[in-house]
Amino acid sequence: MPQTLPSLNALRVFESASRHLSFSKAAEELHVTPAAVSHQVKSLEEHLGVPLFHRLNRGLALTDAAIAGLPYLQKGFCAVTKAVERMRGGEESTMVAVEAAPSFTAEWLVPRLPRFALAHPDIDLRIAASVEQLDNSSSGTDVRSVFRAGGVDVAVRFGHGEYAGCRTDRLFRVAAVPLCSPGLLDGAHPLREPADLRHHTLLHDETPYDGHPGWADWLSAAGVTGVSVARGVHFNSVSLSLQAAVEGQGVALGIEALAAEEIAEGRLVAPFDFRMKLKSAYYLLSLEETADVPRVAAFRSWILDEAQRFRAEFPEP
């Protein structure tokens, strides 16, 4: 038999307490007493049969069960809010919800947003970074369900480009290149050719997604031997590995397009000419049924123009 869902009010109280990690602050937000918040959380824990908070001397901490469910619950409340606002015909009609991979959002999209604001001052944006916008064949995620669950209007996805039921536009193809601080081009072991990497720390980005470029792949494609890929510093974010490279801590293998700003400003350089073309690319997605809604179409047109300008500055591999 299907299990009954807990009360919506209890879920709402839990979400607020999770954000604040405080029953008293959640009570202030919801205009109830801390005792009422505690009661709702306890009833939810009893319904689920698992604890949701570790009660500590100086506050609260989420349990593994709470951490696992909270992102989906927050997306659900966001979708409900968006649905109500649309039914009211209020300000939500001027909002475009955009979701993209974290690295693309931070390194490529955010620096360009001021130009969108100047071109479309009447359209507001809600930007969300999500690893769900990285193709991962092991997850079996349906793209349309991600759109609907998160109330997404457009998404930028890194992957293979085949997404059923979506309007798909390729933004640009990408290449993986070693990147480092200009200071590593000189010194005791200057980076002159790929074999020189054996004298330097390799910085690894281990973000899990299909088509992820690794040092072993790049070295093999470049015909380099004698460089151990087992050593170095490992990160779970490309932004972190690039920041470490900027600070001269080693050589990062990064997607060139995501380091365009650092390269243009001279904070990072590509010490070698070889660029390894990746099979995956960045694609702009929107649902077929909403792609031509004026505010969505305006964002699509703008970002496609930005991508065209970018390709002129950084030709595709």
N, C-alpha and C positions, 0 to 999 in steps of 0.2 A: 504494500500500500504506500502511496506517496506520503512523505512526511509533511506535516503542517508547518507553515512558516511562522517564525516568531512575530510578535506585534511590530508594526511599523514604528510605533513610538519608541519601543525599546531599542530598535536598531538605530534610530535617530539619536537617542541619548548616548548610545555606545560610540557612534561616530564622532559626536562632539567631545566626549570624554577622551577619545583616542587622539584627537588633534591637540587638545590642551594638556593631556596627561594629568588631568586634575578634575575631580568631581566638582569642586567648588567653582572653578572657572566655567565648566560646562553648565552648571546650574545658573550662573549669571547670564550666559548666552541664551539659555532656553527659558529664562524667567521662572525657574522652579527652585526648590530647596535642594541643597546637597544631599539630604536624606532621600529625596525623591529620585535623584540621579542614581544613588547607590542602590536603591530598591529596584529600579529598572534594569540596571546592569546585572544585579544578582538574579533577577528573573530570567534574563536572557541567557546567563551562564547555565542556569538550571535547565532551561529549554534545550540548549545545545549539548549539555552534558560535558562541557569543557570550561576551564577557567579562561578568562579573557585578559585579566590584568594580574600582575604581580603587585600586591600591596606592600610598598616599601615605607620605611620611616619618613623619607623625604618626598614621597610622591608615588607615582604609578609607573609601571613598565608593561609594555604589551607582551603577551605570551605568543608563542609560535602560531597558535591557532588564530589569534587576533591579527597578527601580521599577514597571515595567508589570505584572510578574507577581507581585510579593510580596503584594499585598492578597488576591489569589485563593488563593494558597498558604496564607496564614494562615487564611483562612476554611475552607479544606479541612481543615487540621489541627484547627481548632476543632470542625468537624463530626465528624471521626473521634473526637476525645476525647469529645464528647457522646454519640456512638453507643455507645462502649465503656462509659461510665458508666451509660447506660440499660440496656444488656444485663446489667451487673452488678447493677442494681437498687439502686444506692447513692444518695448524696446528691443526685445530679443530679435526682431526682424532685421535689425541693423548689425547683428553679430555674426561673424564667421568663425567657427570653431576649427582650428587647425591642429593636426597631430603629426609629429615627425619623430624620427629617431633622435635620441639625445645629442649625439655628436653633430648631426646635421643642424639641429635646432640651434645649438650653442655657437658653432663655428661658422655656419653659412647663412642661416635664416635671420637670426636676431640682428646681426650688423646691418641688414638691408631693410629692416622694418620701418625706419624713419622715412624712407622713400615712399612706402605704401601709405603711411599716415599723411604725407603731403599730397599724394595723388588722390586719396579717398578719405578725406576728413570725416565723412558721414558714416563710415563703416568701422565698427569696432572689431578687434580680434581677440580670440581666446586661444592662447598657444599652450599646447601640452606636449611634453617630451615623453615618448613611450618606446620601450624596446619591442613592443608588438609591431612597430613599423620597420623591423628588420626581418627579412624572410628567414624562417626556421622550419625546415621540413619536418622536424621531429615534433613540433607543437601542434600541427594540424589545425591551426587557427583559420577560421573563415573570415576573410577580409570584411565582408558585408556585416557580419555580426559584430566586428570590432567597431565599425562605423555607428551602428545602431545602439550598441551598449554604452558607448561613450558620448553619444550625441555629436559625432564628428561630421563636419561638412566637407572638408578636404584633408588629405593626408599625403605626406611625402614618404615613400617607402623605398628602401634599398633592397633590391631583389632582381627577380628574373623577368618581370614585366607582364606576366599573364595573370590577370585578376578578374575572374568572372563577375559580370554584373556591374563593373566599374568603368567609368570613362578614364582612360589611361593615356598620359602624355609623358614621354621621356624627357627629363630635364637635362641630364648629361651622363656620359660614361666616365669612368674614373680609372686611375692607375695608382698602383702602390709604389712608393719611392722611399728610400732612406732619407731621413731629415735630421739635421743636427744644428747646433749653434755654430755661427761662423768661426768661433774660436777654435773649433776642432779641425779646421782646415790647416792650422799651423801647429807648432809645438813639437814635442819629441816624436810623436807618431802621427803626422799629418794624414788626413784622409785624401788620398790621391786616386786610389783605385779600390774596387770592392774588397780585394784581399786584405786591405789595411784594416778592415773591420775586426780582424782577430786581435787587435790591440785595444779595442774599445768596448765599453759596456753596451750590450744590446738592450733596448727598451721594448718590451712586448705589450701589445694591446690584446687582451684575451676576451674581448666582448664576443659572446657566442652568437653567431649567425651564419647562414649559408654563404659560401663564397668569401669567408673571412681570410684576408691575406696574412700569412705567417712568414717569419724569417726563413724557415726551411724552404718554402715555396719560392721566395724571391731569390735566395742564394742559388737554388737549383736552376731557376730560369736564367740567371745571370752567368751561370757556368762557374760559380765560385766554390772551391773546396777548402777545407782546412779551417773553417770558422765554426765553432761550436754554438749551436742554437739552444743548448741546455742551460747556458749561463745567462746572466743579466737580471733585470728587474721586471717584474710582471705586474701589469695593471688591468683593472676590469673596465677601463674607460679610455677611449682614444684621446680625449681631452687631457687626461692626466699624463699619458705617455708623451704627448706633445709638449706639455708644460715642463716636464722633466728634461726634454730635449732642449727647450729654450734656455733652461738654466744650466746647460752644459753637462748634464749628468750622464749622457750617453747618446746613442743614435736610435731614433725611433723609426719603425716602419709604419708609415702612415698613408692614408689616402690623400693624394696631393690637393684635391679640391677642398678638403676640410682644413688645410693649413694655408690656404691662399692668403689670408690676411697676414699671418706671421711671415710668410715668404715675401710678400709685397713690402712689408715694413723692415725686412732684413734681419728679423729675429731668428729665422730658420733659413737654412739653405739646403739644396739637394746636391750633395757632393759628387754624385755620379750621374751620367747621362741616361743610364738604363732605367726605363719605366716599365713596370709589369702591368699590362692591361688586365683588368678584372672582368669576369663574365657578367657580374651583376652591375646594375646602374641605378641611379636615382630616378624614381617615377612619381609623377603627380597623379593622385587618384581622387575621384569623386564619384558618388553614386549616380548612375545614369538618370534617375528620376529627379535629382536635384542639381545636376551639373550646370543647367542653364538658368537657375534662379539668379536674378541680377547681382546680388551681393556675392554669391559664390562664383559666378562668371567673372566678376571684377577681380577677385583675388586670383583666379586661374590665369586670367590674361596678364595680370601684373607679374606673377612669379614666372610665367613662361618668358616674358620679356627680360626679366632679370637673368634667367638661365641663358638666354641667347646672348646677352651682354657678357656673361661670365665665360661662355664658350669662346667668344672672340678674344678674351684676355688669356684664357687657359685652354688652348685647343684640345679636343678630345683625343685620347690615345688611339 
